[in-house]
């Protein structure tokens, strides 16, 4: 979730029901700690506890140093990444590539735990079921990690070889949960309230972790919490709520990144939001042409004003945008259906 779970997005997810949110990966390379990218990722201003920071790397001492560096900057939990399948990470033997070398993996875990213990900061581990179908070693790594002092395990039910293809299997998670005494979190294809309940039942896990399903839909956390507590589906967010959340997200995004970078990186978040909005393609195409914060924020406000007045069909002409399909004015029943689909 690098490039997604930055501070503005984490704060919004927590405000909308997430009990826990982990930072983007922070490199263990000391020479990059002063870079703008790393300094932004290590910025937790205004973020509600618990503040969990994920670190990535391949050398035990560097990972221990990275843990201390982030604790000094407010980290209350250190998470070790052995789950990222990205080539640029795995080619350096970080992320899920570490699962191929169990000795090194546990050496890193032990070093990080020892670095965190004096500060009273727990260490967690995120991993996959293994490197490939023929090399699924999550069970042995989980047991060794628990022995080394890891406080919680998060397991994505795919191998690195799978990436995000196919479907996550949760039998491995259930097996590990039955063998360890520390909390276990299930990850992979947790994309709806019903899926969250099913995965918890199938695995016996203590919690579920949501990844890609939260992109453009951060309210999924409150939907899951409500469903798990009551067995009932929560009403979809209103257009007024969506407008409030999107504008708040954008403003904080601009504040963190500055106008030039914030406007451009904000486009992807607006694109994800737009996927579940009526005439969302028109909004996405328009904001992709904008280069300043004011007009980006104004475009979102104009969109919701048009929705409220049932004038969405006027947006393509107003913005000079060609819709992917013919835009028209949805009636009241269609608006209710579209609002429900946004959930």
N, C-alpha and C positions, 0 to 999 in steps of 0.2 A: 504493500500500500504506500510505497514511497511516492511522494508527490500528491498524496491524497490526505493522509491523516496528519496534517499539520495542526498547529495550535488552534486556529479558528474553527477548523472542522471538528477537532476533538471537543472543544468547548460546546459546540452546538449539539453534538451527539450526546454529551453528558447532560445537557439541559433538557434533551428530549428522551431521557430514560436510560441511557447507557450507564451501567454501574462502574464501568472500567473502560479506559481507552489508552492504547499504547502508541507511543510516538513513532514517527518514521525512523528508519534505521539511522543510527549515528555511527559514523566510522570510528574504528579504533586507531586509525592512523593519526598520530600526534601532529604531523605536519599539516593536516587538514582541519584541525580544530579551530583555527582562527579564520577559516574561510567563511564567507557570507552564508553559504548554504548550511554549514554545520552550526554556526551561531544562531541561525533562525530555528533550526531543529532543536537546539538546546534552550530555547526561550520558552518559559512556562508562565509568563506574566498573566496573572488573573485566572489561571487554570485551577479548577477544583480538584482536590485530592480524591483518590490517590494519583500521584503523578508517576506514571510508568514509562521508562525510557528503554528502547530496544537498541542494543549494540551489536555490531557485526564485525567479524575479523577472523584471523587465522592463527594468531600467536597468543599464547596464554598471558604473557606479561603485558602485552599491548592491550588485551581485553580487560585485564585487571586495572590497568591505568585508566582506560576509558570509563570503567565503572566508577572509579573515584572522581574522575573529571565531571561526570554527570551528576553524581551525588552532591558535589560542591555547587552545582547549579540547580539544585532543587529536586532531583530524582528521589522518589520514595520507594521505588521498586526498579530493579534492573532486570530486563528481559534479554536473554541470549537468543539471537536469531540463528536457528538451524533449519528454517523452513522455506526461506526465499528461493524460488526456482529460477530467478532471472539469470540469463547467461552471463551478464557482466559481473554478477556477484559470484556465481558458481565457478566461472573461469578462473577466479582468484582463490578458489577453494574455500570460500566463505559460504554463508547461508546453508542450504541443504546439502551442499557438497561435503560439508564436515561429517555428515552421516556415513561417508565412505571410510572415515578414519576414526573408529571409536576411541582409540587411545588418545588421539589428539583432542577429540571432542570432550572427553571427560577431563583431560588435563586443563582445558579452557574453563570448563564448568567449575572445577575445584579452585582454580586461581581466582575466578570472579567471586565465588562464594567467600573465599578467604579475605578478599579485598573489601567486601561489603559487610562482613560480620562486625567489625569494630564500630560501624556506623548504625547497626541495627536495621540494615536495609535488606529485605528478602530478595532472593534471586529466583527468577522463573525461566522456563525454557520453552521455546516454540519450535516444533519440528514437524516433519512429515512421517508417513508410515515407513519410509525408506528411500533409497536412491532410485531403485527400480523394482519392478515386480519380483525379480529373482533375488533381490537384496533388501527385503523388508526387515529391518532390524530395530524398529521403534521400541519393541518390548525390552530388549537388552539394554538399549540406551536409556530408557526410562528408569529401569531398575538401578542402573549405575548412577544416573543423575540424582535420583533420590538418595542414594547412599552418600553422594558427594555433597549433599545439603541443599539441593534445589527445593524450593517451597511449593511450586505449582508447575504443572505441565499443560501445555496446549498442543493438541495434535490435530493436524489437518489430515483428513482421511484420503489423501492421494500420495503417490510417490512423486519424487522430483521429475521422473521420466514423464509422468502424466501432465505436468504443468497444471492447467485448469481444465483439461479435457475430460470427457466422460463424466462419471459420477463419483462422488466421494463415498468410500466405504467406511462404515463405522464399527465393523467387527473388531478391528485392531484397537480402536479406542476403548471398546467395552472390555477387551482382554486386558489391556493395560490398567484400566480402572479397577479391575478385580484383583490386581497383583500389587498395587501400590497403596500407601496410606495417605499420601498427599493429595490435594485437590487436582482434578483433571478437568480440562476444558476441551470440548469437542468443537472442531472447526471444519468447514467445508460444506457448501450447499445449504447453509442455514440462511435461507432467503425469504422466509415468511413466518408468521406466528405459528402456523400449523407445522412447518418444518422444524422449528425450534422445539416444539413439544415432542415431536416424533423422534428427533435426534437424542433428546434427553432421555426418553423412554428406552431407546435402543441401546444406548451406551451406559446408562447409569451415571453419566458425567455430572459434575457439580455445577457446570454452567456451559453455555454455548458462546462462541465468539463469531461475530459477524464481520465479514470483510467487504467484498465487492458489492454485496446487496445493499450496503448503506450509501453507496455513491449516488447522489441525487435523491436520496430517500432517507435522510437521517432520522426521520420520525419512526422508522421501523422498530427502533428500540422501545418506544413507548407502546407500540402496537403489540410487540412480543410480551412485554411485562404485563400488560392488561390481559392478554389472552391466557398466559400462564397462571395468572392469579384468579381469573374469573371463568375461563373457558369460553368467553364471548369475544367476538371480534370488535375492536374499537371502531367507532365511526371515523371515516376518512377525514383528514384535515380540511378545514375550510380554505377557500381562496385567500381570505384575510390572514389566516395563520401562515399559509405558504408565503405570502408576500412579506410578512414580518420576518420570518426565518431567513428567507433568501437575501433580503436587504441587510439584515444584521450580519449574516455570513459575509457578504460582499464587503461591507464597510470594514470589518475586522481583517479581512483578507488584504484589502488595500493598505490598511494601517501597517500590517506586518511586512509586506513585500515592497511597499512604496507604490506610487501610481503606475510607473511604466511596467514593472514586472507584475504587479498585482492585477492590473486590468487584463493583461494577456494570460496569466495563469488562472485568473478567475473565469475565463471563457469555458474551460473544461468543466468546472463545477456547474455553470449555467447550462452547458450542454447536457449534463447528466440530469439536472432538474427538468429540463425541457422534454426529456423522453416521456415523462408521464403527464405532461400538461397539454390541454387542448391547444391546437395551433402552435405547439411547442417548437416545431421546425422553423416557423417564421421567427420566433424569438431567438432561437439559436443562430440562424443565419444573420440576423441583424446585429446581435451583440458581437459576433465575430468580425464585424467591420469597424467596431468602435475602439478608440485608442485613449480615451481619458475616463477617469473615474466617475465624473459627474454624469456624462451621457450614458455610461453603463448602468449606473443606478437609476437614472431617469427612464431608461428603456424598460427596466423591470417594473417600475411604477406605472408606466404607460400601458404595459401589457396587462397588468391586473386591473387597471382602470377600464380598459377595453373589455376585459372579461366580465367585470361587475355590471357594465352597461350593455352587455350582450352585443358588443361591437368588434369582436375578434376578427371578423371578416374584413374590417377596414385596415388592419395593420399592414398587410403587404403593400398596399398603395401608399400608406402614410410613411412607411420606412423604405419604400422602393425595393422591396424584397420579393423575390419569386418563390412562392411556396412549393414544396415538393409535390403536393397534391392540391386540388382546388380548395381554397379556404371558403368557408361559409359560416353563417351565424348559427351556432347551435341553439336549439330551443331549451327550455327550462329542464325538461326531463333528461336531455342529453348532457347538459351541464352537470346535473347531479351524478349521472353515470360516469362522466369524465373525472369529476372530483373523487369519486370512489376509486376509479382506476389509478389515480395518483397515489393511493395508499398501497 
